[in-house]
Amino acid sequence: QVSLVESGGGLVQSGGSLRLSCAASGRTFSFNSMGWFRQTPGKEREFVARISPGGGVTSYADSVKGRFTISRDNAKSTMYLQMNNLKPEDTAVYFCTIFAYDLWGQGTQVTVSS
């Protein structure tokens, strides 16, 4: 009964910014850690960022530290990923997840041109 929908992806030049959103339906949003992963063709899905239920504890992959910020608004049942100083290596399909449910959205494409 819980679903996730990512949005906000698009095409941006190197050095630009995007903000991804993950909208959740259902009543368990505020009680679970959530995160972002990304995947490119032929590669394994890789961890990007994680956030605790209340938003107070976050963690990031080394490749995005200092550039990406994960946040959540439990009142809106929405999680965000602010991506700054984007690089071509960030090009991927980005997925959000609720870890405890092993639940994933459909993904949103981010393409960074050089």
Backbone as CSV, one residue per row, in Angstrom:
resi,resn,N_x,N_y,N_z,CA_x,CA_y,CA_z,C_x,C_y,C_z
1,GLN,0.823,-1.207,0.000,0.000,0.000,0.000,0.855,1.253,0.000
2,VAL,2.165,1.093,0.076,3.102,2.211,0.027,3.757,2.240,-1.347
3,SER,3.868,3.417,-1.918,4.520,3.571,-3.203,5.395,4.812,-3.194
4,LEU,6.393,4.821,-4.072,7.332,5.925,-4.178,7.402,6.391,-5.621
5,VAL,7.451,7.700,-5.816,7.551,8.280,-7.145,8.633,9.338,-7.151
6,GLU,9.678,9.121,-7.960,10.757,10.093,-8.100,10.429,11.100,-9.197
7,SER,10.935,12.308,-9.038,10.780,13.329,-10.061,11.920,14.333,-9.937
8,GLY,12.054,15.201,-10.922,13.038,16.267,-10.866,14.270,16.054,-11.711
9,GLY,14.398,14.892,-12.322,15.538,14.655,-13.179,15.453,15.460,-14.454
10,GLY,16.553,15.466,-15.194,16.593,16.199,-16.441,17.998,16.309,-16.971
11,LEU,18.171,17.193,-17.929,19.460,17.438,-18.561,20.042,18.737,-18.026
12,VAL,21.284,18.684,-17.581,21.940,19.857,-17.031,23.404,19.849,-17.440
13,GLN,23.988,21.017,-17.570,25.404,21.120,-17.903,26.267,20.871,-16.678
14,SER,27.484,20.429,-16.930,28.435,20.230,-15.846,28.551,21.499,-14.999
15,GLY,28.508,21.308,-13.682,28.547,22.431,-12.762,27.183,22.936,-12.340
16,GLY,26.144,22.455,-12.989,24.798,22.877,-12.669,24.212,22.121,-11.500
17,SER,22.936,22.395,-11.226,22.253,21.816,-10.075,20.886,21.277,-10.455
18,LEU,20.447,20.273,-9.722,19.107,19.727,-9.815,18.645,19.345,-8.424
19,ARG,17.340,19.352,-8.213,16.776,18.835,-6.982,15.793,17.731,-7.311
20,LEU,16.066,16.545,-6.822,15.190,15.409,-7.011,14.212,15.307,-5.847
21,SER,13.007,14.850,-6.142,11.999,14.628,-5.124,11.540,13.185,-5.155
22,CYS,11.177,12.674,-4.005,10.629,11.331,-3.868,9.372,11.446,-3.035
23,ALA,8.236,11.308,-3.680,6.950,11.428,-3.010,6.428,10.053,-2.636
24,ALA,6.007,9.906,-1.395,5.541,8.627,-0.889,4.055,8.677,-0.579
25,SER,3.395,7.578,-0.852,2.023,7.384,-0.403,2.019,6.321,0.680
26,GLY,1.030,6.362,1.540,0.985,5.444,2.660,1.284,6.146,3.968
27,ARG,1.216,5.407,5.045,1.318,5.998,6.376,2.587,5.672,7.135
28,THR,3.561,5.069,6.505,4.778,4.669,7.196,5.971,5.555,6.896
29,PHE,5.783,6.621,6.164,6.890,7.440,5.703,7.778,7.936,6.841
30,SER,7.191,8.497,7.874,7.949,9.155,8.930,8.659,8.195,9.871
31,PHE,8.424,6.909,9.751,8.986,5.929,10.682,10.150,5.139,10.112
32,ASN,10.611,5.475,8.931,11.616,4.657,8.259,12.760,5.476,7.694
33,SER,13.942,4.892,7.765,15.072,5.462,7.046,14.837,5.321,5.548
34,MET,15.297,6.304,4.799,15.135,6.295,3.362,16.457,6.674,2.709
35,GLY,16.538,6.458,1.415,17.778,6.777,0.743,17.637,6.912,-0.753
36,TRP,18.744,7.305,-1.352,18.857,7.432,-2.798,19.967,6.524,-3.312
37,PHE,19.693,5.867,-4.423,20.672,5.079,-5.155,20.659,5.535,-6.609
38,ARG,21.688,5.154,-7.347,21.709,5.466,-8.763,22.310,4.305,-9.543
39,GLN,21.959,4.239,-10.829,22.409,3.139,-11.660,22.562,3.589,-13.099
40,THR,23.645,3.139,-13.735,23.875,3.361,-15.154,23.891,2.013,-15.851
41,PRO,23.622,1.973,-17.165,23.584,0.694,-17.876,24.881,-0.093,-17.714
42,GLY,24.743,-1.371,-17.396,25.894,-2.233,-17.253,26.607,-2.140,-15.928
43,LYS,26.116,-1.306,-15.019,26.746,-1.144,-13.718,25.768,-1.509,-12.609
44,GLU,26.331,-1.872,-11.462,25.497,-2.169,-10.310,24.900,-0.893,-9.741
45,ARG,23.747,-1.044,-9.138,23.139,0.086,-8.455,24.015,0.482,-7.268
46,GLU,24.322,1.769,-7.153,25.222,2.230,-6.111,24.533,3.178,-5.140
47,PHE,24.960,3.094,-3.914,24.446,3.943,-2.851,24.867,5.383,-3.063
48,VAL,23.936,6.308,-2.812,24.213,7.733,-2.916,24.092,8.424,-1.562
49,ALA,22.948,8.255,-0.896,22.720,8.944,0.372,21.624,8.255,1.162
50,ARG,21.653,8.448,2.480,20.669,7.867,3.378,20.290,8.894,4.428
51,ILE,19.035,8.844,4.902,18.563,9.771,5.912,17.719,9.027,6.932
52,SER,17.881,9.379,8.207,17.164,8.734,9.292,15.703,9.169,9.294
53,PRO,14.851,8.474,10.063,13.416,8.797,10.043,13.094,10.264,10.316
54,GLY,13.764,10.862,11.298,13.503,12.256,11.625,14.334,13.246,10.838
55,GLY,15.254,12.753,10.029,16.079,13.623,9.215,17.352,14.101,9.881
56,GLY,17.606,13.689,11.119,18.734,14.203,11.859,20.075,13.558,11.561
57,VAL,20.069,12.389,10.970,21.297,11.667,10.671,21.325,11.347,9.192
58,THR,22.389,11.744,8.536,22.534,11.492,7.108,23.898,10.881,6.820
59,SER,23.985,10.200,5.712,25.251,9.661,5.251,25.295,9.731,3.733
60,TYR,26.521,9.789,3.197,26.700,9.977,1.766,27.815,9.099,1.231
61,ALA,27.693,8.746,-0.023,28.807,8.124,-0.713,29.938,9.136,-0.851
62,ASP,31.168,8.644,-0.810,32.312,9.544,-0.919,32.274,10.374,-2.207
63,SER,31.747,9.801,-3.258,31.744,10.468,-4.546,30.851,11.704,-4.594
64,VAL,29.909,11.825,-3.651,28.980,12.953,-3.686,29.084,13.848,-2.461
65,LYS,29.910,13.509,-1.504,30.051,14.323,-0.300,30.474,15.743,-0.653
66,GLY,29.809,16.697,-0.029,30.102,18.092,-0.285,29.360,18.672,-1.462
67,ARG,28.724,17.824,-2.253,27.985,18.290,-3.429,26.489,18.009,-3.326
68,PHE,26.122,16.875,-2.737,24.723,16.469,-2.620,24.251,16.618,-1.181
69,THR,22.978,16.950,-1.011,22.368,17.041,0.307,21.029,16.323,0.299
70,ILE,20.866,15.364,1.204,19.607,14.652,1.342,18.795,15.294,2.462
71,SER,17.489,15.377,2.278,16.606,15.940,3.291,15.235,15.305,3.157
72,ARG,14.383,15.560,4.142,13.023,15.031,4.060,12.061,15.965,4.774
73,ASP,10.832,15.977,4.312,9.751,16.730,4.913,8.656,15.722,5.213
74,ASN,8.629,15.252,6.454,7.689,14.195,6.800,6.235,14.654,6.716
75,ALA,5.987,15.928,6.948,4.629,16.443,6.840,4.105,16.341,5.412
76,LYS,5.011,16.399,4.449,4.641,16.282,3.044,4.922,14.901,2.477
77,SER,5.440,14.006,3.306,5.803,12.652,2.876,6.690,12.690,1.640
78,THR,7.684,13.555,1.680,8.560,13.746,0.538,10.016,13.808,0.983
79,MET,10.882,13.143,0.237,12.313,13.185,0.447,12.952,13.879,-0.747
80,TYR,14.070,14.559,-0.503,14.722,15.332,-1.544,16.201,14.980,-1.650
81,LEU,16.753,15.220,-2.813,18.183,15.154,-3.019,18.602,16.389,-3.801
82,GLN,19.245,17.324,-3.122,19.768,18.516,-3.769,21.147,18.187,-4.315
83,MET,21.324,18.329,-5.609,22.562,17.972,-6.277,23.180,19.232,-6.866
84,ASN,24.339,19.616,-6.348,25.054,20.793,-6.813,26.372,20.391,-7.453
85,ASN,26.918,21.295,-8.251,28.187,21.048,-8.927,28.192,19.687,-9.607
86,LEU,27.171,19.444,-10.389,27.020,18.148,-11.043,28.130,17.898,-12.051
87,LYS,28.506,16.639,-12.154,29.553,16.197,-13.051,29.007,15.145,-14.008
88,PRO,29.626,14.970,-15.175,29.156,13.929,-16.095,29.089,12.550,-15.440
89,GLU,29.961,12.273,-14.493,29.957,10.996,-13.799,28.703,10.781,-12.962
90,ASP,27.941,11.836,-12.707,26.697,11.724,-11.961,25.538,11.260,-12.834
91,THR,25.740,11.189,-14.133,24.689,10.741,-15.039,24.248,9.330,-14.675
92,ALA,22.954,9.162,-14.433,22.416,7.878,-14.009,20.913,8.003,-13.853
93,VAL,20.270,6.866,-13.651,18.895,6.849,-13.192,18.930,6.813,-11.671
94,TYR,18.246,7.741,-11.045,18.241,7.851,-9.593,16.959,7.263,-9.028
95,PHE,17.114,6.419,-8.020,16.002,5.737,-7.374,15.948,6.106,-5.900
96,CYS,14.756,6.218,-5.360,14.608,6.361,-3.921,14.089,5.065,-3.333
97,THR,14.343,4.868,-2.036,13.965,3.622,-1.397,13.587,3.836,0.061
98,ILE,12.713,2.996,0.546,12.474,2.809,1.979,13.173,1.513,2.334
99,PHE,14.220,1.604,3.127,15.073,0.457,3.359,14.340,-0.723,3.988
100,ALA,13.537,-0.465,5.002,12.889,-1.555,5.732,11.918,-2.335,4.861
101,TYR,11.388,-1.704,3.846,10.421,-2.355,2.966,11.053,-2.886,1.687
102,ASP,12.326,-2.576,1.466,12.972,-2.880,0.193,12.078,-2.400,-0.949
103,LEU,11.594,-1.181,-0.798,10.654,-0.596,-1.731,11.344,0.486,-2.547
104,TRP,11.104,0.480,-3.842,11.768,1.390,-4.770,10.778,2.110,-5.660
105,GLY,11.149,3.317,-6.068,10.381,4.026,-7.068,10.778,3.593,-8.461
106,GLN,10.230,4.266,-9.461,10.497,3.902,-10.854,11.778,4.516,-11.395
107,GLY,12.324,5.485,-10.702,13.551,6.140,-11.104,13.317,7.394,-11.920
108,THR,14.287,8.303,-11.859,14.256,9.507,-12.672,15.641,9.719,-13.285
109,GLN,15.672,10.039,-14.563,16.926,10.144,-15.298,17.594,11.488,-15.056
110,VAL,18.870,11.446,-14.712,19.701,12.638,-14.595,20.824,12.520,-15.614
111,THR,20.938,13.503,-16.484,21.989,13.515,-17.493,22.778,14.808,-17.376
112,VAL,24.081,14.682,-17.201,24.958,15.839,-17.047,25.877,15.891,-18.259
113,SER,25.792,16.954,-19.010,26.603,17.109,-20.204,27.905,17.818,-19.880
114,SER,28.929,17.549,-20.669,30.224,18.184,-20.487,30.447,19.328,-21.452
